[in-house]
Amino acid sequence: MDRKVVITNSLGQQMQADVITAFTLKENNQNYIVYTFNEKNKNNIKTYTSKIREENGEIYFDAITDEDEWKKVREAILNQVIE
C-alpha cells in the first residue's frame, strides 16, 4: 500500500494509516474511504470504513451509522474486491 493518510483522533493524536480504497457511492453521491493501521486481529488485519466530509477546507472521517447506508457501502466494497 503506498497511499497514506494522517488521521487525528478525538484525543488530538496523529496516526498514519494506509489507504486501501476510496470511492463515491452513486446512490447518495457520498465519498467513503477504507483504511488500516495494520493492526492484527488474530489472523486478519483490521480495516476501517468512514464517510468523508469536507468542511471549511478540512477533511473529516465520519462514522457510518445508518444500517441501510452501511449495507450499500459494504456491497460497493465487495464489488471493488471482486473486480
Secondary structure by P-SEA (a helix, b strand, c coil): ccbbbbbbccccbbbbbbbccccccccccbbbbbbccccccccbbbbbbbbbbbcccbbbbbccccaaaaaaaaaaaaaaaac
